[in-house]
Amino acid sequence: MQRLSTKEYKNNFVNTFDGDESGDLQPRQTPEVLYSKAVPTTVSEPALLAWSDDLARELGVEKPKSGEDIDILAGNHITPTMYPYAACYAGHQFGNWAGQLGDGRAITLGEWENENGNFWELQLKGAGPTPYSRRADGRAVLRSSVREYLMSEAMHYLGVPTTRALSLVTTGDQVLRDMFYNGNPAYEQGAIVMRVAPGFLRFGNFEMLASRKETDHLKKLTDWTIERFYPHIQGDNKVLDWFKEVVERTAALMVEWMRVGFVHGVMNTDNMSVLGLTIDYGPFSFLDDYDLNFTPNTTDLPGRRYAFGNQAGIARWNLRCLASAIAPLFPETDELIKVLQAYDAVFLKKYHNMMAAKLGLDGVKEGDTALFGRFEETLSAVKPDMTIFYQLLMELPAGVAGEQEVLNHFAGSFYDEPEGTEREAFYSLIKAYQERISANTCSREEALDKMKKANPRFILRNYLLHQAIEELEKGKDELFVKLQEAIKDPYSKNHDEFFAKRPSWATKKAGCSMLSCSS
């Protein structure tokens, strides 16, 4: 185990590409560079609030106890081998071209190499302004930092590809935020998350270079990305093969989001990872009641572009933007277009296999895709709690046959008990499922094993996060500590104190149902 303050950091990205090394933090356009030097701005009283022991072990990082190591996590200390910078990228936001964006409140400190030779980029979120902060202060508040710290780790334990969070520190400083964008700003506690990932490259990094017609930089970044993160891809067609794998990873990520009921909330192209990771946790949510039209982002109303049921289609749209960005690297784009057009087939195959696992089926057989469609249609109409519904489906006794018996079994998942045609459709769906599961060639134990691995029992619901944040703001951490343990074991019954529907008081309460992008 090594200390943060004595480690020799690597800086492959900044040593490879052109950057603005002036250290000037004034917001500005930065053509012809891929990053700008950005030294974190110091804070008054850094204190370690949370630390991911599992991630630290994987990295080989010693837990900070005091002094320089905690100062590093707060942006108060930069070691001699670090080169802090903010990346320059662009993006499409809510379907519209936004031009240059960049790391407005994220600063990469350097690259950590563990004993296995794997590299991890260490990045502080909320450590002060960068040249890409525009009119913002580059800071983050406690509520958004707690949400990112817990959710990125929760997604990891759920088995969803994601960036990670190593630490959460409070700063001792107050940050002014207009939480609801309604002209009523207020001061909140400041905090900083150290985010960790093999890399934070986004679709928008490539879009930025293409939009500026910096083709040489575009080719260099693409080749470097393949060499560093996709070393198995070789040959004359490596850029096309790389894009094909990005398509596959993106499709797989969307399927994983749908498996656990995750809604990202801000699927702009600058929030899409070329490594197929979940990145940038803002106004996210898990589904409570099953609603394809649910978006957790107030900024996404009324169009609901990034609603739960739209995410797979938005991923395709974003991949089209990436394809357009790398198109200058091809003499002709017919093959590139074919790879992009294959997305739907790739996604559907992965989605159908995922649904078969959630339902405990022995593979995808004739008629199963229609059954999957019935599940989506019926659950969308009845709106049971998604997580609880699938847990009860696992526990459905084979002998339950009557309509009322079926409804009684699933009663714990209903926010409103179905009536009329919805009641009939729900009962019909369960009967069709029972008929299909009885035709399985695998044993009941094997089917249950599939379901237990595919269906989480604990999810980090927004109202739990909200309660934990409220307690922390009052100096209490009991729920925060409990949630840190629960996220590590989401498929067991060990944390059933949280196995409950969203309470009625949380349905409309700010921070429990929908959130803004303010942080």
C-alpha positions, -999 to +999 in steps of 0.1 A: +000+000+000+013+034-009+004+069+004-011+094-019+016+119-010+046+097-018+034+080-049+051+087-083+023+096-106+022+091-144+010+118-168+006+100-201-022+121-214-005+155-208+028+141-221+012+130-253-010+159-263-008+196-267-022+216-238-024+251-225+002+251-197-002+287-186-023+278-156-046+307-163-081+298-149-100+325-168-129+310-187-120+311-224-119+291-257-088+269-260-084+259-296-056+235-307-052+220-272-068+190-255-064+202-219-055+232-198-034+232-167-056+238-137-043+238-101-070+232-075-081+261-054-074+255-017-102+250+009-103+261+046-109+229+066-107+196+047-121+166+066-124+130+053-161+120+054-159+087+034-134+063+020-138+033-003-117+006+013-124-019-015-113+005-042-083+016-022-072-021-019-075-025-056-054+006-062-030-001-034-037+032-017-031+036+020-060+053+038-052+089+047-051+097+084-041+133+083-019+159+068-008+158+032-028+128+021-061+144+031-049+177+016-045+159-017-081+147-016-092+183-009-070+199-036-048+216-010-017+198-019-001+188-053+028+164-053+059+171-075+049+143-100+013+154-104+002+176-133-033+189-126-054+196-156-089+200-170-098+183-203-113+202-232-143+186-249-176+196-265-210+180-267-246+179-277-268+189-247-305+179-248-300+173-286-284+207-293-248+214-302-233+233-272-198+238-285-168+238-262-176+226-227-147+209-209-141+200-173-157+228-155-154+214-120-133+184-125-095+184-122-073+154-130-043+151-107-025+123-124-025+086-132-020+060-105-004+027-115-012-003-092+010-033-086-007-052-115+004-025-140-032-011-144-036+027-146-063+047-129-069+084-134-075+103-102-098+132-106-112+157-081-147+170-086-155+203-069-119+215-064-123+249-079-125+267-113-109+258-145-108+275-179-139+255-187-160+266-157-176+294-178-196+314-153-195+288-125-172+285-095-160+249-101-172+238-067-196+211-056-219+209-026-224+182+000-257+169-014-244+163-049-211+149-037-227+124-014-250+113-042-220+108-066-199+091-040-225+066-030-241+060-064-209+054-083-199+028-057-234+013-056-234+008-094-201-010-091-214-035-066-245-039-088-222-050-116-228-020-138-197-005-156-190+028-139-165+053-128-156+048-091-153+071-061-123+068-037-131+095-012-154+122-001-142+152+019-159+182+033-142+215+027-153+237+056-164+263+031-199+274+020-210+273-017-238+294-031-263+275-052-297+281-066-310+245-061-342+249-080-331+276-105-359+298-092-340+328-082-336+318-045-299+309-041-287+297-007-253+287+009-246+250+012-218+230+026-190+223+001-175+189-006-151+172-030-152+137-045-121+119-058-133+101-089-114+071-102-115+054-136-091+040-162-100+071-182-126+098-184-127+103-222-161+112-236-178+112-269-174+150-266-136+149-266-138+136-302-166+160-312-145+190-300-116+181-323-139+173-353-159+206-349-126+226-350-114+205-379-083+196-360-080+163-378-044+156-369-053+159-332-084+138-338-064+110-354-038+111-326-064+110-299-082+081-316-050+061-321-039+068-285-073+057-271-071+024-290-035+017-279-042+026-243-077+012-236-082-013-265-048-028-270-063-060-284-074-040-315-048-040-342-045-038-380-056-014-408-092-014-398-085-006-361-105+026-360-136+009-374-131-021-351-128+003-321-160+021-330-177-013-333-166-022-297-177+012-284-211+005-299-212-029-282-201-015-249-226+013-250-254-011-259-243-034-230-243-004-206-279+006-216-290-030-210-274-029-175-292+004-167-325-012-177-318-043-157-314-024-124-339+004-133-313+032-134-321+065-151-291+087-158-310+119-163-284+138-184-273+117-214-256+145-232-227+134-255-203+150-231-216+126-204-210+094-225-178+074-219-159+059-249-150+031-224-186+021-219-188+034-183-215+052-164-201+087-160-211+120-144-237+114-117-261+143-117-299+142-114-300+104-116-325+080-100-335+044-098-371+036-108-395+033-079-427+026-098-421+012-132-425+041-156-409+043-190-415+080-191-399+088-158-370+113-158-354+125-126-341+157-142-363+189-139-343+203-168-355+174-189-391+186-187-414+187-205-398+167-234-384+139-212-357+132-237-337+112-212-366+093-196-360+056-186-375+041-217-357+065-241-321+057-229-314+030-255-325+052-283-306+082-270-274+061-268-279+053-305-283+091-312-251+098-292-232+071-311-242+088-343-226+120-330-194+101-322-195+085-357-199+119-373-169+131-352-145+103-364-158+103-399-129+125-412-106+096-404-123+074-431-119+078-469-155+068-472-181+061-444-202+032-457-187+007-433-189+032-404-226+037-411-231-001-411-215-005-377-238+023-364-268+007-379-260-026-362-266-010-328-303-019-326-296-056-333-267-056-307-288-039-281-319-062-286-299-094-284-283-082-251-316-069-238-334-102-246-307-122-228-309-098-198-347-102-196-344-140-198-321-139-168-344-115-148-373-139-155-353-171-148-357-185-183-335-211-199-325-188-227-345-169-253-369-192-272-396-186-298-423-164-283-401-151-255-396-117-271-433-112-272-435-121-235-408-095-227-429-069-246-459-079-225-439-074-193-428-039-204-463-029-215-481-043-184-457-030-159-458+004-175-496+004-171-498-010-136-466+007-123-455-016-095-423-010-077-398-024-101-373-038-076-400-053-053-420-067-082-391-088-094-382-100-059-418-112-055-417-128-089-388-149-076-409-159-046-441-167-066-453-202-055-460-226-084-495-233-069-507-197-070-534-197-097-564-175-089-565-139-099-569-126-063-542-150-051-518-135-077-528-099-068-523-107-031-489-121-037-477-089-055-496-065-033-464-053-016-452-040-049-482-019-058-484+018-053-520+016-065-537-018-068-546-024-104-583-024-114-603-032-145-584-039-176-550-033-158-560-060-133-569-084-160-537-076-180-515-082-149-531-115-141-529-126-177-492-117-178-484-137-146-503-167-160-484-165-193-451-163-173-460-193-152-468-213-183-434-203-198-414-210-167-430-244-164-415-252-198-379-245-187-354-272-194-333-261-164-342-268-128-361-244-105-329-239-085-310-229-116-338-205-127-338-189-092-300-185-094-303-166-126-330-144-112-311-137-079-280-126-099-301-104-123-325-087-098-311-065-070-330-065-037-314-032-025-312-001-046-300+033-036-334+051-037-334+089-040-354+093-008-328+073+012-301+095-003-321+126+006-325+115+042-288+107+045-279+141+032-303+159+056-287+140+085-252+148+074-261+185+071-271+183+108-239+165+118-253+130+119-240+101+098-259+070+110-279+065+078-249+074+056-228+047+072-256+022+068-260+030+031-223+026+026-226-010+038-259-018+020-246-007-014-219-034-012-244-063-009-274-054-031-285-090-040-289-103-005-315-099+022-290-086+047-303-050+044-340-056+043-347-026+066-345-007+032-366-032+013-397-010+010-415+011-015-410+048-018-430+064+010-459+087+000-442+118+015-413+114-009-434+113-040-433+151-046-406+162-021-377+179-038-346+157-039-366+125-035-383+123-069-368+149-093-337+170-091-321+198-110-286+199-124-275+222-096-246+210-075 
